[in-house]
Structure formats: C-alpha cells, structure tokens
Amino acid sequence: MKSPFARGCLGLFIILIAAAGYVFWRVKNPPTVGDNFSVLTAEQKKERRQSAKVLEDQVSDVVRKVKSGDRSPFRIVASEPDLNTLLQDRIRTEKFAIKNLRAGLDSNQLTLQGDVPYKGLETTATLVGNISAQDGKVLFKTESLLIGGLLEAPKDWKSKIETQVTQQLNKLIEGAKVNVTKASVEDKKLIIEGAPH
C-alpha cells in the first residue's frame, strides 16, 4: 500500500499535468469574437457586402457634406457584422503578422481579435478596450491584450496597438474637419457622433 505522502505527490502531479494541458488547450483555442466571413454562404456574403457598402456610403456622405459646407451634426452607426465584413473582406493582411481579423461589440467595449505567431506557436491575440470621444477625436483605450486568452501580452504591444486602433477609427472620417462629440458601443453597434468645426 502506498504511503499518504506518495499518494499526495501522485495527486499533485496529476493536477499539474491537467493544469498544463488546460493552459495549452486554452492558448490554442481561446474564446472567439465576431464571426468568420469566409464560412458564410454566397448569399450571406452578398447581403453582408451590401450592408457594409451602406456603412461606407454613410461615411462618404458625411465627409462630402462637411467638405461642401454643411454644418449639420452627423451620426455614423456600424454593426458588428458590418465591421467584420470590412475587416475580413476588404483588408488584405497577407503582409501582416496578424491574420483572420475579427471584431466584437459588447458592453461598451470593442474587442479585436486575430491569429498571430507568438514564441513559435500560432495562437490568437485578443485586444479589449473602450471607445470614447476626446479632444474632438475618437479614442481607443486598451483594457487588456491577451495571447491565447490567458497570457498577458508585453506592455509595449498594448500601447502600439492602442495607437494604431485609434488612428484607424479616426480614418473613418479622415479628410473632413469634424469634431467628434460621442464615440461609444451601444446595443452591439459602434456609434460615432459629431459636427463640423
């Protein structure tokens, strides 16, 4: 019969193996956000492209009106499916380390996710942050950046990505001299409101 000490060591060893297995599985299979445009049917893709085109036209219309001297306030509303269609169908990522970009909108948060190489392993990076309006611009503030759903990414990654996301959000209305008064996530939609300077 094994001693209590040997049984305790064996139990601890089994728990450690199970924990290591869980961590490895979680890094390889983190919870995902958004949807995958590539798996949609041809009809669904067509519908999504039409909806994303309406969003693009809405943004172009705001820029055009502002440039023509229209002083009326504007409101741009982007749904989660629209953002995912634009990210996955329009942006070419062949030259970038990040692939399979996805966006999630929930609880006043914007979540961006993609597949990245990390220490020789292909895994998923998940960036979660808040959207707000500050100094007339859209501001994205990072809450967390996780590798594989568990491991905190290096701090310099956060600040670089935060800056890039802020710049990309402001490019939506690039070329128009506008003052953004509100930027938020509400009811699974990204909302940007403002008026010309």
C-alpha positions as CSV (number, residue, x, y, z in Angstrom):
1,M,0.0,0.0,0.0
2,K,1.3,3.4,-0.9
3,S,2.0,5.9,1.8
4,P,-0.2,9.0,2.1
5,F,2.8,11.1,1.0
6,A,3.2,9.1,-2.2
7,R,-0.5,9.4,-2.9
8,G,-0.4,13.1,-2.3
9,C,2.6,13.5,-4.6
10,L,0.9,11.5,-7.3
11,G,-2.3,13.5,-6.9
12,L,-0.4,16.8,-7.1
13,F,1.5,15.5,-10.2
14,I,-1.9,14.6,-11.9
15,I,-3.3,18.1,-11.1
16,L,-0.2,19.8,-12.5
17,I,-0.4,17.7,-15.7
18,A,-4.1,18.6,-16.1
19,A,-3.5,22.3,-15.4
20,A,-0.7,22.4,-18.0
21,G,-3.0,20.6,-20.5
22,Y,-5.7,23.1,-19.9
23,V,-3.3,26.1,-20.3
24,F,-2.0,24.6,-23.6
25,W,-5.6,23.9,-24.9
26,R,-6.7,27.5,-23.9
27,V,-3.8,29.1,-25.6
28,K,-4.6,27.2,-28.8
29,N,-8.4,27.6,-28.5
30,P,-9.3,30.9,-26.8
31,P,-12.9,32.2,-26.8
32,T,-13.6,33.9,-30.2
33,V,-15.4,37.1,-31.0
34,G,-17.2,38.2,-34.1
35,D,-17.9,35.8,-37.0
36,N,-15.9,34.4,-39.8
37,F,-16.9,35.9,-43.1
38,S,-15.2,33.1,-45.1
39,V,-17.6,30.5,-43.9
40,L,-20.8,32.3,-44.9
41,T,-22.8,31.2,-47.8
42,A,-22.6,33.2,-51.1
43,E,-26.0,34.7,-50.4
44,Q,-25.0,35.7,-46.9
45,K,-21.7,37.2,-48.2
46,K,-23.7,39.2,-50.7
47,E,-26.1,40.6,-48.0
48,R,-23.1,41.4,-45.7
49,R,-21.3,43.3,-48.5
50,Q,-24.4,45.3,-49.3
51,S,-24.8,46.2,-45.7
52,A,-21.1,47.2,-45.4
53,K,-21.5,49.3,-48.6
54,V,-24.3,51.2,-46.9
55,L,-22.0,52.0,-44.0
56,E,-19.2,53.1,-46.4
57,D,-21.7,55.3,-48.3
58,Q,-22.9,56.8,-45.0
59,V,-19.3,57.7,-44.0
60,S,-18.6,59.1,-47.5
61,D,-21.8,61.1,-47.4
62,V,-20.7,62.7,-44.0
63,V,-17.3,63.6,-45.4
64,R,-18.9,65.0,-48.6
65,K,-21.4,67.1,-46.7
66,V,-18.8,68.6,-44.4
67,K,-16.5,69.4,-47.3
68,S,-19.4,71.2,-49.1
69,G,-20.0,73.4,-46.1
70,D,-22.9,71.5,-44.5
71,R,-22.8,72.3,-40.7
72,S,-25.4,69.8,-39.5
73,P,-24.4,67.2,-36.9
74,F,-23.7,63.6,-38.1
75,R,-24.1,60.1,-36.7
76,I,-22.3,57.0,-38.0
77,V,-23.6,53.6,-36.9
78,A,-21.6,50.4,-37.6
79,S,-22.9,47.0,-36.6
80,E,-20.7,44.1,-35.6
81,P,-21.4,42.2,-38.8
82,D,-20.5,45.4,-40.9
83,L,-17.2,45.8,-39.1
84,N,-16.4,42.1,-39.5
85,T,-17.2,42.3,-43.2
86,L,-15.0,45.3,-43.7
87,L,-12.1,43.7,-41.7
88,Q,-12.3,40.3,-43.3
89,D,-13.5,41.1,-46.9
90,R,-11.8,44.4,-47.6
91,I,-8.5,44.5,-45.7
92,R,-5.6,42.4,-47.1
93,T,-3.4,41.0,-44.3
94,E,-1.0,38.9,-46.4
95,K,1.9,41.2,-45.5
96,F,1.0,41.4,-41.8
97,A,1.8,39.1,-38.9
98,I,-1.9,39.2,-37.8
99,K,-4.5,37.1,-39.7
100,N,-8.2,36.4,-39.6
101,L,-9.2,39.7,-38.0
102,R,-12.5,39.8,-36.1
103,A,-14.4,42.5,-34.1
104,G,-16.8,42.1,-31.3
105,L,-19.0,44.8,-29.8
106,D,-20.4,44.3,-26.3
107,S,-20.9,46.1,-23.0
108,N,-19.5,49.4,-24.2
109,Q,-16.3,47.6,-25.3
110,L,-14.7,47.0,-28.6
111,T,-12.8,43.6,-28.9
112,L,-10.4,43.0,-31.7
113,Q,-9.0,39.5,-32.3
114,G,-6.7,37.8,-34.8
115,D,-4.3,34.9,-35.2
116,V,-0.7,35.8,-34.5
117,P,2.6,33.9,-34.2
118,Y,3.9,34.0,-30.7
119,K,7.1,32.3,-29.5
120,G,6.9,29.7,-32.3
121,L,3.2,29.0,-31.7
122,E,0.3,30.1,-33.9
123,T,-2.2,31.5,-31.4
124,T,-4.9,34.1,-31.0
125,A,-4.4,37.7,-29.7
126,T,-7.5,39.4,-28.1
127,L,-7.5,43.1,-27.6
128,V,-10.3,44.6,-25.4
129,G,-10.8,48.3,-24.9
130,N,-13.2,51.2,-24.5
131,I,-14.2,53.7,-27.1
132,S,-14.7,57.4,-26.3
133,A,-14.5,60.9,-27.7
134,Q,-11.7,63.1,-26.5
135,D,-10.5,66.4,-27.9
136,G,-12.8,66.1,-30.9
137,K,-11.4,62.7,-31.9
138,V,-12.2,59.0,-31.4
139,L,-10.0,57.5,-28.6
140,F,-9.5,53.7,-28.0
141,K,-8.1,52.8,-24.6
142,T,-6.8,49.3,-24.1
143,E,-8.1,47.3,-21.1
144,S,-6.3,44.1,-21.9
145,L,-4.3,42.3,-24.6
146,L,-4.2,38.6,-24.1
147,I,-2.3,35.9,-26.1
148,G,-4.3,32.7,-26.3
149,G,-7.0,34.0,-24.0
150,L,-4.7,33.6,-20.9
151,L,-1.3,35.2,-21.2
152,E,-0.9,39.0,-20.9
153,A,0.9,40.4,-23.9
154,P,4.0,42.6,-23.5
155,K,3.2,46.2,-22.4
156,D,4.8,47.8,-25.5
157,W,2.4,45.7,-27.7
158,K,-0.6,47.4,-25.9
159,S,0.5,51.0,-26.5
160,K,1.4,50.4,-30.1
161,I,-1.8,48.6,-30.9
162,E,-3.9,51.2,-28.9
163,T,-2.3,54.0,-31.1
164,Q,-3.0,52.1,-34.3
165,V,-6.6,51.3,-33.5
166,T,-7.2,54.9,-32.5
167,Q,-5.7,56.1,-35.8
168,Q,-7.8,53.6,-37.8
169,L,-11.0,54.6,-36.1
170,N,-10.3,58.3,-36.9
171,K,-9.5,57.5,-40.5
172,L,-13.3,56.7,-40.9
173,I,-13.8,60.5,-41.1
174,E,-10.4,61.5,-42.4
175,G,-10.5,64.4,-44.7
176,A,-13.5,66.0,-43.0
177,K,-12.9,68.8,-40.4
178,V,-15.2,67.5,-37.8
179,N,-15.4,67.5,-34.0
180,V,-16.4,64.1,-32.6
181,T,-18.6,64.6,-29.6
182,K,-19.5,61.0,-28.9
183,A,-17.9,57.6,-29.6
184,S,-19.3,54.5,-27.9
185,V,-20.5,50.9,-28.2
186,E,-24.2,50.5,-27.6
187,D,-26.5,47.6,-28.5
188,K,-23.8,45.8,-30.4
189,K,-23.2,48.9,-32.6
190,L,-20.2,51.3,-32.8
191,I,-21.6,54.8,-32.8
192,I,-19.7,58.0,-33.7
193,E,-21.4,61.4,-33.5
194,G,-20.2,64.9,-34.1
195,A,-20.4,68.0,-36.1
196,P,-18.2,70.1,-38.4
197,H,-15.7,72.5,-36.7
